[in-house]
Amino acid sequence: MKLKKNIATSGEGFIFNPGNGDSFSTNEIGTEIIGMLKDETPPQTIIETICAKYDVDQNQFERDLDDYLSQLKDYTILE
Amino acid sequence: MDKIRYERPIIQKMNTGLMNKFGTRTEYEPVTHIEGVTVKSLINDYGSPLFVISEKQLRRNFQNAARIFKTRYPKVQFAWSYKTNYMNAVCQVFHQEGSWAEVVSGFEYEKALNNGVPGHKIIFNGPDKSDQHLISAARNNSLIHIDHYDELYTLIKLSEEHHLKPRVAIRVNMDTGIYPKWDRFGFNFENGQAWNAITRIINSVNLDLVGLHCHIGTFMLSPSAYATAATKLCELTWGIREKFNKTLQYLDLGGGFPSTNTLKGAYLPGSDTVPSIDQFADAITDVILGYGFKQEDLPLLILESGRALIDDAGYLLGTVLATKRLSDGRRATILDFGVNSLFTSFWYEHKISPAQVFGQHTEEMVLFGPLCMNIDVIRESITMPLLEKGNHLVVHKVGAYNMTQWMQFITLRPNIVLIDMENNTHVIRKAETLEYLEQNEQIPDHLKYNTLK
């Protein structure tokens, strides 16, 4: 699960896909997840990192992460 | 170390192209209190979903409408439209403020009597009045508004048989320039039906014609239609005096004033487009005052406004049951109330606010109710903060018609709480239970068992 190589991201939550010209915005947690995906962080590590930092239980976040990743896939941001 | 407040990750595609000049409306500002009572405590104490009515707002609305009409016209009487909301506590607020009762069925008539409204201050409208209720209304000196010829002749017969002289008016339907024309109720003005009915009543020794009534429609957005209606009623009143030397006591212009809810398909929100009560009052009173009646002959002006007096005093509190993503990528939020409780969601794009503080991010979503029915949609598209299971919402302006037209379907009807003038809360209708639901059911002996084990 990793970001396509050509995807441009900013620390402020802006995402640009030069392949088709689409641009996106994401929130703070989304920005952190995008950053970890860029570094090819495994999903389990993403879950542990976010749950340690934010006030959320693991089940809830796993569910939200699944939804987020499926959206990234739909938007052809993931490889 | 304290953890940071969580907000689920979202990604939104940025669209290019022409912008909507009004932008996207975002229901973002949280509503955490209603009349000083926290939404959280209301839901904790009385459950979710929950209807809440503000007594302060009811009284404010009534006093405002009464002031508007009474500063323009010397003789004004409001009659509370029971069908709009016939919770007894609500009716009593309006009766305490001086409203008579306007009822459209036998059980509403009995409700008004049980609420202590004197018979002569009950207006009995509607096409369905039983013989028994007509006799009762005549004996109580109520104002019976005749809807059709069958009712007129029934009333004449009953009055003869029981030696009664009921006080009556006819309901007049007419072309006021609006669509649809409500010509299914009452007697038509343009084709002479109304005049024929008036003549028949006046020639009857048993009926006392005391007024005229019309109700030109509902959620009316055109004050000029009321001016037309008032003109036509004045024309009939004038004709009755000229031809029969009879002065009518009142003109009842009915109800139909809109609330500031937004109708489905409307381009702009109701709060920006709905005429004020002042405009309706101007339209009606200018006509009557200018028609030429002598000061002592000016008829009492009766108004049966319901929706405009109560809609914004009612709230529906609810809870998010689940969120999911639809096959086309849209976010769906499932709430614990549906169209069964919020009947008016068939007509309105209700304003819905979150009841807790969220971050700055929002998303477009569909709000569904909990029913296993595809039609159970509260809002087809609304931009809200990132809702999660357990979050509370506040639906605004639900005071009219929901607590009378709600359906017992799949879920049981919830509690209704009134917040009084001192911000104390009172349950005015208890949540339904299975026992309540089944109390009128009867099971034949052969169906009292089954063989399933």
Chai-1 contact restraints between the chains, C-beta under 6 A:
chainA,res_idxA,chainB,res_idxB,connection_type,confidence,min_distance_angstrom,max_distance_angstrom,comment,restraint_id
A,S23,B,M14,contact,1.0,0.0,6.0,A-B,restraint_1
A,F24,B,I11,contact,1.0,0.0,6.0,A-B,restraint_2
A,F24,B,K13,contact,1.0,0.0,6.0,A-B,restraint_3
A,S25,B,Q12,contact,1.0,0.0,6.0,A-B,restraint_4
A,T26,B,I11,contact,1.0,0.0,6.0,A-B,restraint_5
A,N27,B,I10,contact,1.0,0.0,6.0,A-B,restraint_6
A,N27,B,H361,contact,1.0,0.0,6.0,A-B,restraint_7
A,I29,B,P9,contact,1.0,0.0,6.0,A-B,restraint_8
A,G30,B,P9,contact,1.0,0.0,6.0,A-B,restraint_9
A,G30,B,I11,contact,1.0,0.0,6.0,A-B,restraint_10
A,I33,B,P9,contact,1.0,0.0,6.0,A-B,restraint_11
A,Y54,B,K3,contact,1.0,0.0,6.0,A-B,restraint_12
A,Y54,B,I4,contact,1.0,0.0,6.0,A-B,restraint_13
A,Y54,B,Y6,contact,1.0,0.0,6.0,A-B,restraint_14
A,D55,B,K3,contact,1.0,0.0,6.0,A-B,restraint_15
A,D55,B,R5,contact,1.0,0.0,6.0,A-B,restraint_16
A,D55,B,Y6,contact,1.0,0.0,6.0,A-B,restraint_17
A,V56,B,Y6,contact,1.0,0.0,6.0,A-B,restraint_18
A,D64,B,R8,contact,1.0,0.0,6.0,A-B,restraint_19
A,D67,B,R325,contact,1.0,0.0,6.0,A-B,restraint_20
A,Y68,B,P9,contact,1.0,0.0,6.0,A-B,restraint_21
A,Q71,B,I11,contact,1.0,0.0,6.0,A-B,restraint_22
